[in-house]
Amino acid sequence: MCFSAGASFTAGVLLTFVGTETIKKVHKPSQIVFAGIPAFFALQQFSEGVLWLTMNHAGYAALQTAVTYIFIVMAQIVWPAMIPLSVFLLEENRVRKRILKALLGIGAVVAAYNLYMLVIHGIHAEISGRHLVYQSGYQDSLGMAALSVYLAVTILPIFVSGIKRMYILGIIMAAAFAVSALFYMQCLTSVWCFFAAVISFVVFYIIRDAHKKFHMSSA
């Protein structure tokens, strides 16, 4: 999260616990990517915690750059492909699966575009008030259009899914983004990832429910 190193590390430890418990409930390969979401957020929070500690310390410039790129790669490149892929792998309905496949394709394009822009222009972090802000050396001409597509591929797949309780995950993610954009627009990437970490608990319950159903049907 963007508020302090202590808060980021605390969130990282909590999410590591949730992530471990979620992975333990996996009973088939198609669940692995989805179940890995809490661990994904844990790594993000740890990387941002390290970033907080290295800010304004010239001797740790290389480490600061490394964790900055880790955070941004996860948020802007991995995430828009990970969400549609994880939901696609879980889905069994053919029609829903076709829609998710299309969203996965768009997500891959978004990830490739963000990777290209990151490689060409780079990124650096700075402190603005009590928040971390990620700055790049370019102005994205696509602006809100790029952001809208990013949101589409990270939120719509969840509502397309027919998995029990998945819609709750979508509502939380949409609400988290709305709050982040409303109050913290300048540091949206960082704050959004903090609020989105809340979804890890919902991910755990979804996997847990599937785990219970599996054992009941095989009993």
matplotlib code that plots the C-alpha trace (Angstrom):
import matplotlib.pyplot as plt

x = [0.0, 1.2, 0.9, 4.0, 6.6, 5.2, 1.7, 3.0, 5.0, 2.1, -0.2, 2.5, 2.7, -1.1, -1.5, 1.3, -0.7, -4.0, -2.1, -0.7, -4.1, -5.6, -3.0, -3.7, -7.3, -6.4, -7.5, -7.1, -4.5, -7.0, -7.4, -3.7, -3.5, -6.7, -5.5, -2.2, -3.8, -3.2, 0.5, 0.7, -0.6, 1.8, 4.8, 3.5, 3.2, 6.6, 8.2, 6.5, 7.6, 11.2, 10.6, 9.5, 12.7, 15.0, 13.4, 15.8, 18.8, 21.3, 23.2, 20.1, 19.4, 19.7, 17.4, 14.9, 14.8, 14.4, 11.5, 9.9, 9.9, 8.7, 5.7, 4.9, 5.4, 3.0, 0.4, 0.4, 1.7, 1.0, -2.4, -4.3, -3.4, -3.6, -7.2, -8.8, -6.5, -7.4, -11.1, -10.9, -9.2, -11.9, -14.9, -16.7, -19.6, -18.7, -20.4, -18.8, -15.5, -15.6, -16.2, -13.4, -11.1, -11.7, -11.1, -7.9, -6.7, -7.4, -5.6, -2.6, -2.6, -2.9, 0.0, 2.2, 1.4, 2.3, 5.5, 6.5, 5.9, 7.8, 10.8, 10.8, 10.1, 11.0, 9.5, 10.5, 8.8, 8.6, 6.9, 4.1, 2.7, 2.2, 1.9, 4.1, 3.6, 4.9, 6.1, 7.1, 8.9, 5.9, 2.3, 0.1, -1.8, -4.5, -5.2, -8.6, -9.2, -6.2, -7.3, -10.8, -9.5, -7.3, -10.3, -12.4, -9.9, -9.4, -13.0, -15.4, -14.0, -15.1, -18.7, -18.7, -17.8, -20.4, -18.4, -20.2, -19.4, -17.3, -19.5, -18.7, -15.1, -16.0, -18.1, -15.2, -12.7, -14.9, -15.6, -11.9, -11.0, -13.8, -12.5, -8.9, -9.7, -11.9, -9.5, -6.0, -6.0, -2.3, -1.1, -3.8, -1.6, -0.3, -3.6, -5.6, -3.3, -3.7, -7.5, -7.5, -5.6, -8.8, -10.1, -7.6, -10.0, -12.8, -10.4, -9.8, -13.5, -14.2, -11.4, -12.5, -16.1, -14.9, -12.7, -15.7, -17.9, -15.2, -14.9, -18.7, -19.2, -16.4, -17.5]
y = [0.0, 3.5, 4.8, 3.5, 0.8, -0.7, -0.9, -2.5, -5.2, -5.9, -6.4, -8.6, -10.9, -11.1, -11.9, -14.5, -16.3, -16.0, -17.1, -20.1, -21.2, -20.6, -22.7, -25.5, -25.7, -26.2, -29.6, -29.3, -27.5, -25.1, -23.4, -22.6, -19.2, -17.9, -19.3, -17.6, -14.1, -13.5, -14.5, -12.1, -9.3, -10.3, -9.9, -6.6, -5.3, -6.5, -4.9, -1.6, -1.9, -2.2, 0.8, 2.9, 2.0, 2.8, 6.1, 9.1, 6.8, 7.1, 4.0, 1.8, 3.3, -0.1, -1.9, 1.0, 0.7, -3.1, -3.1, -0.2, -2.3, -5.4, -3.5, -1.9, -5.1, -6.9, -4.2, -3.2, -6.2, -9.4, -8.4, -7.6, -11.0, -12.9, -12.1, -13.2, -16.2, -17.3, -17.0, -18.6, -21.7, -22.0, -21.7, -24.7, -23.1, -23.0, -19.7, -17.9, -19.5, -18.0, -14.5, -15.0, -16.2, -12.9, -10.9, -12.8, -11.9, -8.2, -8.5, -9.9, -6.9, -4.5, -6.3, -6.1, -2.4, -1.6, -3.7, -1.8, 1.6, 0.6, -0.6, 2.5, 5.1, 3.6, 4.4, 5.8, 6.3, 9.4, 10.5, 13.0, 13.9, 10.5, 8.5, 6.8, 8.1, 6.2, 8.5, 7.7, 9.9, 10.0, 11.2, 8.3, 9.7, 7.0, 8.4, 7.3, 5.0, 2.9, 2.9, 1.9, -1.1, -2.1, -2.0, -4.0, -6.9, -6.9, -6.6, -7.8, -11.5, -11.8, -10.8, -13.1, -16.1, -18.5, -19.5, -19.1, -15.8, -14.6, -11.6, -10.4, -10.3, -8.1, -5.7, -5.3, -4.6, -2.1, -0.3, -0.3, 1.3, 3.9, 4.9, 4.9, 7.1, 9.5, 10.2, 9.2, 9.7, 10.8, 7.6, 5.4, 2.4, 2.1, 2.7, 0.6, -2.4, -1.9, -1.9, -4.7, -6.8, -7.1, -9.4, -12.0, -13.0, -13.5, -15.6, -17.8, -18.3, -19.1, -21.7, -23.0, -23.4, -25.3, -27.5, -28.4, -29.1, -31.4, -33.4, -33.6, -34.9, -37.5, -38.7]
z = [0.0, -0.4, 3.2, 5.0, 5.0, 8.2, 6.7, 3.5, 5.4, 7.7, 4.7, 3.1, 6.1, 6.4, 2.7, 2.8, 5.5, 3.4, 0.3, 2.0, 3.3, -0.1, -1.9, 0.6, -0.6, -4.3, -5.5, -9.3, -11.5, -13.0, -9.7, -9.2, -11.0, -9.2, -5.9, -6.4, -6.2, -2.5, -2.9, -5.8, -3.6, -0.8, -3.1, -4.2, -0.7, 0.3, -2.7, -1.9, 1.7, 0.6, -1.8, 1.2, 3.1, 0.2, -0.8, -0.5, 0.3, -2.6, -1.5, -2.2, -5.6, -7.4, -5.0, -5.2, -9.0, -8.8, -6.4, -8.3, -11.5, -9.7, -8.4, -11.7, -13.8, -11.4, -11.4, -15.1, -17.0, -15.0, -13.5, -16.7, -18.1, -14.8, -13.9, -17.2, -17.4, -13.8, -14.4, -17.8, -16.3, -13.7, -16.0, -17.4, -19.3, -23.0, -23.8, -20.8, -21.7, -25.2, -23.7, -21.2, -24.0, -25.8, -22.7, -22.1, -25.6, -24.9, -21.5, -23.3, -25.6, -22.6, -20.9, -24.1, -24.5, -20.9, -21.2, -24.4, -22.7, -19.6, -21.6, -23.8, -21.1, -17.8, -14.4, -11.1, -7.7, -5.6, -2.4, -2.7, 0.7, 2.5, -0.7, -3.2, -6.8, -9.8, -12.5, -16.1, -18.6, -21.0, -21.3, -22.4, -25.4, -24.9, -21.4, -20.1, -23.0, -21.9, -18.3, -19.3, -21.2, -18.3, -16.0, -18.5, -18.6, -14.8, -13.7, -16.4, -16.4, -12.8, -13.6, -16.7, -14.5, -13.3, -10.2, -6.9, -5.0, -7.9, -8.4, -4.8, -5.9, -8.9, -6.7, -4.3, -7.0, -8.8, -5.5, -4.6, -7.8, -7.5, -4.0, -5.2, -8.2, -6.2, -3.4, -4.6, -8.3, -8.4, -6.7, -8.2, -9.0, -5.5, -3.6, -6.0, -5.3, -1.5, -1.7, -4.3, -1.7, 0.2, -2.5, -1.4, 1.4, -1.1, -3.2, -0.2, 0.4, -3.2, -3.3, 0.1, -1.1, -4.2, -2.0, 0.2, -2.8, -4.2, -1.1, -0.6, -4.2, -3.8, -0.4]

ax = plt.figure().add_subplot(projection="3d")
ax.plot(x, y, z, "-o")
ax.set_aspect("equal")
plt.show()
